């Protein structure tokens, strides 16, 4: 299956997504922030990146732009929580910057799987 990189500062989300996607046969790498995620992208065969938007160090928008700048063929799914209710919603911006899909937290695992399948098959 695919090599998937999950970048999120929430350890629970990283753990749940990793177990779930590994259970579907994927090889999953995790990173706690955008800086670690970009290093992991350089180190291994990654077919898909799932990144949170609001993180310390390097945020998800920076991750999307960096990936588009050097790994244009690696699809990105951006995720974030609660921002659709705030005055500034960054997920549509992530899509404009090149994210293949966006998901609002809390992410249902069925929705995550559907987005992963779509991103890998497009």
N, CA, C and O atoms as a DFTB+ gen file, in Angstrom:
488 C
 N C O
     1  1       0.836      -1.192       0.000
     2  2       0.000       0.000       0.000
     3  2       0.879       1.254       0.000
     4  3       2.042       1.212      -0.401
     5  1       0.306       2.363       0.455
     6  2       0.980       3.653       0.349
     7  2       1.777       3.998       1.600
     8  3       1.480       3.531       2.699
     9  1       2.789       4.822       1.403
    10  2       3.520       5.425       2.509
    11  2       2.839       6.738       2.856
    12  3       2.761       7.634       2.016
    13  1       2.343       6.866       4.085
    14  2       1.591       8.044       4.500
    15  2       2.321       8.725       5.659
    16  3       2.737       8.074       6.618
    17  1       2.466      10.034       5.551
    18  2       3.060      10.852       6.602
    19  2       1.952      11.644       7.285
    20  3       1.222      12.391       6.633
    21  1       1.828      11.479       8.605
    22  2       0.849      12.220       9.397
    23  2       1.604      13.250      10.230
    24  3       2.488      12.906      11.015
    25  1       1.238      14.520      10.046
    26  2       1.867      15.605      10.793
    27  2       0.790      16.270      11.642
    28  3      -0.133      16.887      11.112
    29  1       0.911      16.142      12.951
    30  2      -0.067      16.747      13.865
    31  2       0.580      16.890      15.229
    32  3       1.293      15.993      15.679
    33  1       0.337      18.012      15.889
    34  2       0.920      18.214      17.218
    35  2       0.135      17.504      18.310
    36  3       0.570      17.493      19.461
    37  1      -1.004      16.914      17.985
    38  2      -1.819      16.171      18.948
    39  2      -1.430      14.692      18.887
    40  3      -1.688      14.006      17.898
    41  1      -0.805      14.219      19.964
    42  2      -0.314      12.840      20.002
    43  2      -1.442      11.820      19.821
    44  3      -1.242      10.783      19.188
    45  1      -2.614      12.107      20.367
    46  2      -3.744      11.184      20.236
    47  2      -4.159      11.039      18.776
    48  3      -4.398       9.927      18.305
    49  1      -4.245      12.135      18.073
    50  2      -4.617      12.073      16.653
    51  2      -3.572      11.302      15.869
    52  3      -3.916      10.449      15.051
    53  1      -2.300      11.589      16.109
    54  2      -1.242      10.845      15.406
    55  2      -1.383       9.351      15.659
    56  3      -1.297       8.548      14.730
    57  1      -1.595       8.986      16.899
    58  2      -1.679       7.579      17.273
    59  2      -2.905       6.894      16.665
    60  3      -2.790       5.801      16.110
    61  1      -4.066       7.522      16.764
    62  2      -5.297       6.930      16.232
    63  2      -5.222       6.798      14.710
    64  3      -5.531       5.740      14.161
    65  1      -4.813       7.868      14.031
    66  2      -4.713       7.811      12.568
    67  2      -3.692       6.765      12.139
    68  3      -3.925       6.023      11.185
    69  1      -2.555       6.704      12.845
    70  2      -1.498       5.738      12.497
    71  2      -2.017       4.308      12.623
    72  3      -1.879       3.516      11.690
    73  1      -2.607       3.973      13.753
    74  2      -3.139       2.610      13.946
    75  2      -4.203       2.280      12.909
    76  3      -4.211       1.187      12.342
    77  1      -5.098       3.225      12.664
    78  2      -6.189       2.999      11.715
    79  2      -5.653       2.756      10.303
    80  3      -6.050       1.798       9.641
    81  1      -4.758       3.620       9.849
    82  2      -4.249       3.495       8.483
    83  2      -3.312       2.301       8.324
    84  3      -3.284       1.678       7.263
    85  1      -2.547       1.974       9.361
    86  2      -1.735       0.757       9.309
    87  2      -2.634      -0.472       9.236
    88  3      -2.301      -1.453       8.571
    89  1      -3.763      -0.416       9.914
    90  2      -4.727      -1.507       9.861
    91  2      -5.310      -1.698       8.464
    92  3      -5.812      -2.772       8.133
    93  1      -5.239      -0.645       7.649
    94  2      -5.702      -0.717       6.265
    95  2      -4.558      -1.073       5.311
    96  3      -4.732      -1.066       4.092
    97  1      -3.373      -1.389       5.886
    98  2      -2.251      -1.856       5.078
    99  2      -1.236      -0.805       4.680
   100  3      -0.303      -1.112       3.938
   101  1      -1.386       0.429       5.148
   102  2      -0.450       1.491       4.776
   103  2       0.747       1.512       5.718
   104  3       0.661       1.071       6.864
   105  1       1.855       2.026       5.222
   106  2       3.044       2.267       6.034
   107  2       2.966       3.723       6.491
   108  3       2.962       4.635       5.665
   109  1       2.905       3.937       7.792
   110  2       2.649       5.276       8.318
   111  2       3.842       5.796       9.116
   112  3       4.395       5.104       9.970
   113  1       4.219       7.036       8.810
   114  2       5.239       7.770       9.545
   115  2       4.531       8.945      10.207
   116  3       3.622       9.531       9.619
   117  1       4.940       9.296      11.427
   118  2       4.306      10.422      12.118
   119  2       5.346      11.478      12.483
   120  3       6.526      11.185      12.672
   121  1       4.859      12.723      12.577
   122  2       5.686      13.850      12.990
   123  2       4.836      14.775      13.853
   124  3       3.639      14.934      13.615
   125  1       5.467      15.387      14.864
   126  2       4.748      16.218      15.823
   127  2       4.599      17.672      15.396
   128  3       3.832      18.415      16.008
   129  1       5.315      18.093      14.360
   130  2       5.162      19.459      13.855
   131  2       5.632      19.509      12.404
   132  3       6.189      18.546      11.878
   133  1       5.395      20.644      11.781
   134  2       5.719      20.775      10.364
   135  2       7.196      20.615      10.051
   136  3       7.554      20.048       9.018
   137  1       8.044      21.101      10.921
   138  2       9.490      20.991      10.686
   139  2       9.908      19.520      10.658
   140  3      10.634      19.090       9.761
   141  1       9.441      18.747      11.655
   142  2       9.746      17.309      11.681
   143  2       9.147      16.613      10.459
   144  3       9.766      15.726       9.872
   145  1       7.945      17.022      10.088
   146  2       7.278      16.418       8.947
   147  2       8.038      16.629       7.649
   148  3       8.173      15.700       6.853
   149  1       8.530      17.825       7.427
   150  2       9.288      18.098       6.202
   151  2      10.590      17.306       6.176
   152  3      11.029      16.865       5.113
   153  1      11.214      17.121       7.349
   154  2      12.417      16.267       7.407
   155  2      12.063      14.823       7.079
   156  3      12.790      14.156       6.343
   157  1      10.942      14.334       7.624
   158  2      10.514      12.955       7.357
   159  2      10.192      12.762       5.877
   160  3      10.431      11.690       5.322
   161  1       9.664      13.775       5.252
   162  2       9.346      13.700       3.824
   163  2      10.617      13.509       3.005
   164  3      10.610      12.808       1.993
   165  1      11.705      14.133       3.443
   166  2      12.985      13.999       2.749
   167  2      13.600      12.617       2.971
   168  3      14.336      12.120       2.119
   169  1      13.300      11.997       4.112
   170  2      13.946      10.749       4.499
   171  2      13.337       9.484       3.909
   172  3      14.014       8.459       3.821
   173  1      12.064       9.539       3.501
   174  2      11.436       8.284       3.103
   175  2      10.525       8.404       1.913
   176  3      10.270       9.490       1.393
   177  1      10.040       7.246       1.497
   178  2       9.113       7.179       0.370
   179  2       7.711       7.489       0.884
   180  3       7.053       6.635       1.478
   181  1       7.268       8.710       0.648
   182  2       5.957       9.161       1.105
   183  2       5.072       9.384      -0.118
   184  3       5.442      10.102      -1.048
   185  1       3.899       8.756      -0.099
   186  2       2.948       8.883      -1.198
   187  2       1.830       9.876      -0.888
   188  3       1.142      10.341      -1.797
   189  1       1.648      10.201       0.398
   190  2       0.560      11.087       0.823
   191  2       0.936      11.725       2.153
   192  3       1.515      11.075       3.023
   193  1       0.601      13.004       2.302
   194  2       0.817      13.716       3.559
   195  2      -0.534      14.159       4.105
   196  3      -1.352      14.730       3.384
   197  1      -0.755      13.887       5.386
   198  2      -1.917      14.392       6.113
   199  2      -1.368      15.348       7.160
   200  3      -0.625      14.934       8.050
   201  1      -1.729      16.628       7.060
   202  2      -1.158      17.609       7.978
   203  2      -2.218      18.452       8.660
   204  3      -3.194      18.882       8.045
   205  1      -2.001      18.676       9.948
   206  2      -2.791      19.640      10.699
   207  2      -2.367      21.026      10.223
   208  3      -1.284      21.190       9.662
   209  1      -3.213      22.008      10.444
   210  2      -2.867      23.373      10.057
   211  2      -2.213      24.136      11.202
   212  3      -1.128      24.695      11.035
   213  1      -2.856      24.165      12.357
   214  2      -2.350      24.952      13.476
   215  2      -1.398      24.116      14.325
   216  3      -1.824      23.262      15.104
   217  1      -0.088      24.379      14.158
   218  2       0.953      23.647      14.894
   219  2       2.075      24.604      15.250
   220  3       2.249      25.635      14.601
   221  1       2.841      24.262      16.286
   222  2       4.029      25.065      16.597
   223  2       5.123      24.821      15.552
   224  3       5.014      23.932      14.707
   225  1       6.149      25.612      15.635
   226  2       7.296      25.520      14.725
   227  2       6.878      25.905      13.309
   228  3       6.820      27.091      12.983
   229  1       6.590      24.928      12.475
   230  2       6.173      25.168      11.091
   231  2       4.721      24.733      10.970
   232  3       4.402      23.571      11.224
   233  1       3.828      25.658      10.583
   234  2       2.405      25.306      10.539
   235  2       2.060      24.568       9.243
   236  3       2.884      24.442       8.337
   237  1       0.831      24.092       9.188
   238  2       0.400      23.277       8.066
   239  2       0.359      24.005       6.734
   240  3       0.607      23.393       5.695
   241  1       0.051      25.303       6.738
   242  2       0.071      26.055       5.482
   243  2       1.491      26.108       4.923
   244  3       1.695      25.974       3.717
   245  1       2.463      26.303       5.802
   246  2       3.863      26.295       5.366
   247  2       4.245      24.920       4.820
   248  3       4.993      24.819       3.848
   249  1       3.731      23.865       5.447
   250  2       4.002      22.504       4.978
   251  2       3.437      22.306       3.575
   252  3       4.124      21.797       2.689
   253  1       2.181      22.711       3.377
   254  2       1.562      22.563       2.056
   255  2       2.373      23.309       1.003
   256  3       2.658      22.764      -0.063
   257  1       2.746      24.551       1.296
   258  2       3.512      25.347       0.324
   259  2       4.880      24.737       0.062
   260  3       5.333      24.723      -1.082
   261  1       5.548      24.232       1.096
   262  2       6.861      23.616       0.916
   263  2       6.760      22.356       0.056
   264  3       7.600      22.127      -0.814
   265  1       5.744      21.550       0.296
   266  2       5.566      20.321      -0.486
   267  2       5.268      20.673      -1.935
   268  3       5.832      20.068      -2.846
   269  1       4.397      21.633      -2.156
   270  2       4.081      22.036      -3.525
   271  2       5.336      22.567      -4.219
   272  3       5.502      22.410      -5.429
   273  1       6.212      23.194      -3.442
   274  2       7.424      23.758      -4.018
   275  2       8.457      22.723      -4.422
   276  3       9.254      22.969      -5.328
   277  1       8.459      21.558      -3.761
   278  2       9.504      20.582      -4.088
   279  2       8.997      19.188      -4.400
   280  3       9.712      18.424      -5.048
   281  1       7.822      18.825      -3.980
   282  2       7.287      17.483      -4.214
   283  2       5.885      17.603      -4.808
   284  3       4.916      17.116      -4.225
   285  1       5.780      18.241      -5.947
   286  2       4.475      18.589      -6.505
   287  2       3.559      17.386      -6.717
   288  3       2.341      17.551      -6.786
   289  1       4.115      16.186      -6.821
   290  2       3.277      15.015      -7.080
   291  2       2.782      14.321      -5.811
   292  3       2.033      13.348      -5.908
   293  1       3.175      14.786      -4.633
   294  2       2.722      14.186      -3.371
   295  2       1.448      14.902      -2.936
   296  3       1.488      16.093      -2.627
   297  1       0.310      14.190      -2.907
   298  2      -0.923      14.842      -2.475
   299  2      -0.915      15.127      -0.971
   300  3      -0.274      14.423      -0.192
   301  1      -1.639      16.173      -0.589
   302  2      -1.728      16.603       0.804
   303  2      -3.201      16.704       1.197
   304  3      -4.021      17.258       0.465
   305  1      -3.512      16.158       2.365
   306  2      -4.819      16.355       2.989
   307  2      -4.580      17.222       4.219
   308  3      -3.815      16.846       5.107
   309  1      -5.233      18.382       4.272
   310  2      -5.091      19.293       5.411
   311  2      -6.258      19.080       6.366
   312  3      -7.404      18.931       5.941
   313  1      -5.955      19.068       7.659
   314  2      -6.996      18.901       8.678
   315  2      -6.846      20.000       9.719
   316  3      -5.748      20.498       9.965
   317  1      -7.973      20.371      10.329
   318  2      -7.912      21.343      11.405
   319  2      -9.216      21.325      12.173
   320  3     -10.259      20.933      11.650
   321  1      -9.144      21.752      13.416
   322  2     -10.319      21.692      14.274
   323  2     -10.882      23.038      14.629
   324  3     -10.152      23.966      14.978
   325  1     -12.184      23.136      14.537
   326  2     -12.900      24.274      15.056
   327  2     -12.781      25.579      14.298
   328  3     -13.492      26.533      14.614
   329  1     -11.912      25.653      13.315
   330  2     -11.679      26.944      12.674
   331  2     -12.818      27.362      11.760
   332  3     -12.946      28.547      11.454
   333  1     -13.657      26.417      11.312
   334  2     -14.758      26.813      10.441
   335  2     -15.759      27.698      11.182
   336  3     -16.584      28.359      10.552
   337  1     -15.692      27.714      12.513
   338  2     -16.572      28.573      13.305
   339  2     -15.892      29.904      13.661
   340  3     -16.525      30.783      14.245
   341  1     -14.630      30.052      13.317
   342  2     -13.891      31.262      13.637
   343  2     -13.915      32.211      12.446
   344  3     -14.234      31.802      11.329
   345  1     -13.577      33.486      12.682
   346  2     -13.571      34.447      11.575
   347  2     -12.575      34.081      10.465
   348  3     -12.811      34.405       9.302
   349  1     -11.475      33.418      10.806
   350  2     -10.467      33.071       9.799
   351  2     -10.369      31.557       9.696
   352  3      -9.862      30.905      10.609
   353  1     -10.842      31.001       8.612
   354  2     -10.819      29.568       8.365
   355  2      -9.670      29.283       7.399
   356  3      -9.715      29.695       6.240
   357  1      -8.651      28.584       7.872
   358  2      -7.452      28.364       7.069
   359  2      -7.541      27.167       6.124
   360  3      -6.711      27.045       5.224
   361  1      -8.521      26.281       6.302
   362  2      -8.599      25.110       5.430
   363  2      -8.863      25.472       3.972
   364  3      -8.217      24.895       3.096
   365  1      -9.776      26.395       3.661
   366  2      -9.912      26.779       2.255
   367  2      -8.612      27.364       1.685
   368  3      -8.299      27.174       0.510
   369  1      -7.866      28.073       2.530
   370  2      -6.580      28.616       2.098
   371  2      -5.603      27.472       1.782
   372  3      -4.848      27.543       0.812
   373  1      -5.626      26.421       2.608
   374  2      -4.760      25.262       2.353
   375  2      -5.088      24.646       0.993
   376  3      -4.191      24.233       0.259
   377  1      -6.362      24.590       0.668
   378  2      -6.775      24.039      -0.630
   379  2      -6.258      24.924      -1.767
   380  3      -5.793      24.415      -2.787
   381  1      -6.335      26.240      -1.595
   382  2      -5.812      27.161      -2.615
   383  2      -4.307      27.009      -2.785
   384  3      -3.779      27.188      -3.882
   385  1      -3.615      26.675      -1.688
   386  2      -2.168      26.499      -1.744
   387  2      -1.760      25.143      -2.299
   388  3      -0.575      24.897      -2.520
   389  1      -2.739      24.251      -2.530
   390  2      -2.407      22.985      -3.166
   391  2      -2.807      21.725      -2.436
   392  3      -2.497      20.628      -2.901
   393  1      -3.491      21.842      -1.301
   394  2      -3.963      20.630      -0.629
   395  2      -5.027      19.961      -1.502
   396  3      -5.894      20.634      -2.059
   397  1      -4.956      18.650      -1.616
   398  2      -5.893      17.883      -2.429
   399  2      -7.278      17.867      -1.798
   400  3      -8.289      17.901      -2.499
   401  1      -7.317      17.814      -0.468
   402  2      -8.580      17.734       0.248
   403  2      -8.387      18.361       1.616
   404  3      -7.257      18.519       2.078
   405  1      -9.498      18.722       2.272
   406  2      -9.467      19.269       3.629
   407  2     -10.539      18.578       4.459
   408  3     -11.611      18.238       3.959
   409  1     -10.231      18.378       5.733
   410  2     -11.161      17.755       6.669
   411  2     -11.155      18.542       7.971
   412  3     -10.101      18.929       8.474
   413  1     -12.347      18.772       8.507
   414  2     -12.472      19.440       9.799
   415  2     -12.451      18.407      10.917
   416  3     -13.065      17.346      10.807
   417  1     -11.730      18.730      12.007
   418  2     -11.728      17.890      13.200
   419  2     -13.011      18.153      13.970
   420  3     -13.505      19.280      13.937
   421  1     -13.559      17.199      14.641
   422  2     -13.059      15.828      14.721
   423  2     -13.312      15.084      13.415
   424  3     -14.398      15.161      12.841
   425  1     -12.296      14.366      12.959
   426  2     -12.362      13.634      11.705
   427  2     -12.896      12.231      11.963
   428  3     -12.342      11.478      12.764
   429  1     -13.964      11.898      11.282
   430  2     -14.482      10.527      11.329
   431  2     -13.528       9.644      10.540
   432  3     -13.079      10.032       9.461
   433  1     -13.213       8.469      11.057
   434  2     -12.247       7.594      10.392
   435  2     -12.719       7.165       9.007
   436  3     -11.893       6.979       8.114
   437  1     -14.023       7.003       8.806
   438  2     -14.530       6.674       7.473
   439  2     -14.270       7.820       6.491
   440  3     -13.948       7.583       5.326
   441  1     -14.410       9.063       6.966
   442  2     -14.130      10.223       6.118
   443  2     -12.642      10.312       5.802
   444  3     -12.258      10.650       4.682
   445  1     -11.811      10.009       6.791
   446  2     -10.372       9.997       6.569
   447  2     -10.009       8.966       5.505
   448  3      -9.256       9.263       4.578
   449  1     -10.541       7.769       5.638
   450  2     -10.241       6.708       4.677
   451  2     -10.708       7.081       3.278
   452  3      -9.999       6.829       2.303
   453  1     -11.882       7.673       3.165
   454  2     -12.389       8.095       1.854
   455  2     -11.475       9.149       1.234
   456  3     -11.190       9.096       0.037
   457  1     -11.009      10.112       2.046
   458  2     -10.110      11.154       1.540
   459  2      -8.766      10.563       1.126
   460  3      -8.199      10.969       0.112
   461  1      -8.255       9.613       1.897
   462  2      -6.988       8.948       1.567
   463  2      -7.121       8.205       0.244
   464  3      -6.271       8.342      -0.637
   465  1      -8.184       7.421       0.102
   466  2      -8.385       6.669      -1.151
   467  2      -8.491       7.608      -2.339
   468  3      -7.894       7.361      -3.387
   469  1      -9.247       8.682      -2.179
   470  2      -9.414       9.645      -3.268
   471  2      -8.072      10.283      -3.641
   472  3      -7.730      10.376      -4.820
   473  1      -7.328      10.716      -2.644
   474  2      -6.041      11.391      -2.897
   475  2      -5.045      10.467      -3.580
   476  3      -4.282      10.899      -4.444
   477  1      -5.052       9.199      -3.196
   478  2      -4.097       8.252      -3.774
   479  2      -4.499       7.786      -5.166
   480  3      -3.651       7.361      -5.950
   481  1      -5.786       7.866      -5.474
   482  2      -6.265       7.373      -6.777
   483  2      -6.396       8.460      -7.821
   484  3      -6.531       8.146      -9.003
   485  1      -6.362       9.736      -7.435
   486  2      -6.491      10.813      -8.413
   487  2      -5.236      10.974      -9.246
   488  3      -5.181      11.840     -10.118
